[in-house]
């Protein structure tokens, strides 16, 4: 049995939003800190989650905490970090980041997917852009 069946990953670009604002205001001369990496697309997750090491590399700042329910039904406190520009296949949005341990993959949850108009095609293990295709076409031509 293939353990990757239905698993969807995406190549993402993540950029420190504050750096971008500072550059635009003329208060920062260096390019905004950014990273390209892979992320698991998880429609059971809600927000945008990054590994601790990625957060550190981007220079993000903690802005709060939230309670998160794990797949094993445990409630855990997680740190929320300053926003980033998240780019998935040419579509970009601004999202707060929830920190997860480096032992987990970066995760794109439902809110970023909906905000950027992506739908998950588990059968073909890819993201489908909603605005560029009708749902009817996608449902009938998903081979």
C-alpha positions as CSV (number, residue, x, y, z in Angstrom):
1,X,0.0,0.0,0.0
2,X,1.3,3.5,-0.9
3,X,1.6,5.7,2.2
4,X,1.7,8.8,0.0
5,X,-1.7,8.1,-1.6
6,X,-3.7,11.4,-1.5
7,X,-0.7,13.3,0.0
8,X,-0.3,16.7,-1.6
9,X,2.8,18.9,-1.1
10,X,3.5,22.3,-2.6
11,X,6.6,24.3,-3.2
12,X,6.2,27.6,-1.4
13,X,8.0,31.0,-1.1
14,X,7.7,32.7,2.3
15,X,8.8,36.3,2.8
16,X,9.0,38.3,6.0
17,X,6.1,40.8,5.7
18,X,7.6,43.4,8.1
19,X,10.8,43.4,6.0
20,X,8.8,44.1,2.9
21,X,7.0,47.0,4.6
22,X,10.3,48.5,5.9
23,X,11.8,48.3,2.4
24,X,8.7,50.0,0.9
25,X,9.0,52.8,3.6
26,X,12.7,53.2,2.9
27,X,13.6,52.1,6.4
28,X,15.4,48.9,5.3
29,X,18.0,48.6,2.5
30,X,18.4,44.8,2.5
31,X,16.0,42.6,0.5
32,X,13.3,41.1,2.7
33,X,14.3,37.8,4.2
34,X,12.6,34.9,2.3
35,X,12.9,31.2,1.9
36,X,11.6,28.6,-0.6
37,X,10.7,25.3,0.8
38,X,8.1,22.5,0.7
39,X,4.9,22.3,2.6
40,X,2.3,19.6,3.2
41,X,-1.2,20.6,2.1
42,X,-3.6,19.6,4.9
43,X,-7.3,20.4,4.6
44,X,-7.8,19.2,8.2
45,X,-5.5,22.0,9.4
46,X,-6.8,25.5,9.6
47,X,-3.9,28.0,9.5
48,X,-0.4,28.3,8.1
49,X,2.3,26.5,10.1
50,X,6.0,26.7,9.8
51,X,8.9,24.8,11.5
52,X,10.8,26.7,14.2
53,X,14.0,26.7,12.1
54,X,12.1,28.4,9.2
55,X,10.6,31.0,11.5
56,X,14.1,31.8,12.9
57,X,15.6,32.1,9.4
58,X,12.9,34.5,8.4
59,X,13.4,36.6,11.6
60,X,9.7,36.6,12.6
61,X,8.6,37.9,15.9
62,X,6.1,36.3,18.3
63,X,2.8,38.2,18.5
64,X,0.5,35.8,20.5
65,X,-0.5,32.3,21.3
66,X,-3.3,30.0,20.4
67,X,-4.6,26.6,21.5
68,X,-4.3,24.0,18.8
69,X,-5.8,20.5,18.7
70,X,-3.4,17.8,17.5
71,X,-4.4,14.7,15.4
72,X,-4.1,12.7,18.6
73,X,-6.8,15.0,20.1
74,X,-4.4,16.8,22.5
75,X,-4.7,20.5,23.1
76,X,-1.4,22.3,22.8
77,X,-0.4,26.0,23.2
78,X,1.4,27.3,20.1
79,X,3.1,30.6,19.4
80,X,1.8,32.8,16.7
81,X,4.4,34.9,14.8
82,X,4.3,38.0,12.7
83,X,2.8,37.8,9.2
84,X,4.5,36.6,6.1
85,X,3.8,36.8,2.4
86,X,3.0,33.2,1.3
87,X,3.3,32.4,-2.4
88,X,1.9,29.2,-3.8
89,X,2.4,28.7,-7.5
90,X,2.2,32.4,-8.3
91,X,-0.6,33.3,-5.9
92,X,0.3,35.4,-2.8
93,X,-1.4,36.3,0.4
94,X,-0.5,37.6,3.9
95,X,-0.8,35.2,6.8
96,X,0.2,35.0,10.4
97,X,2.4,32.0,11.1
98,X,1.9,29.3,13.8
99,X,5.1,27.6,15.0
100,X,5.4,23.9,14.9
101,X,8.4,21.7,15.8
102,X,11.1,20.9,13.3
103,X,10.0,17.3,13.4
104,X,6.8,18.1,11.5
105,X,6.5,19.4,8.0
106,X,5.5,23.0,7.1
107,X,1.7,22.9,6.7
108,X,-0.7,24.8,4.6
109,X,-4.2,24.7,6.1
110,X,-7.6,25.5,4.9
111,X,-7.6,29.3,5.4
112,X,-4.6,30.0,3.2
113,X,-6.0,27.5,0.6
114,X,-9.3,29.3,0.5
115,X,-7.8,32.8,0.6
116,X,-5.6,32.0,-2.4
117,X,-8.4,30.1,-4.3
118,X,-6.9,26.6,-4.3
119,X,-8.7,23.4,-4.1
120,X,-7.0,20.1,-3.3
121,X,-7.1,17.3,-5.9
122,X,-6.1,14.3,-3.7
123,X,-6.5,11.8,-6.5
124,X,-3.9,13.5,-8.7
125,X,-2.0,14.8,-5.7
126,X,-2.0,18.5,-6.7
127,X,-3.6,21.9,-6.2
128,X,-6.2,23.1,-8.6
129,X,-6.7,26.9,-9.1
130,X,-10.4,27.7,-8.5
131,X,-10.5,30.9,-10.5
132,X,-9.0,29.3,-13.6
133,X,-11.4,26.4,-13.8
134,X,-15.0,25.7,-13.1
135,X,-15.8,23.2,-10.4
136,X,-17.9,21.3,-12.9
137,X,-14.9,20.9,-15.3
138,X,-12.6,19.9,-12.4
139,X,-15.0,17.3,-11.2
140,X,-15.6,15.7,-14.6
141,X,-12.0,16.0,-15.9
142,X,-9.9,15.1,-12.9
143,X,-8.0,12.2,-14.5
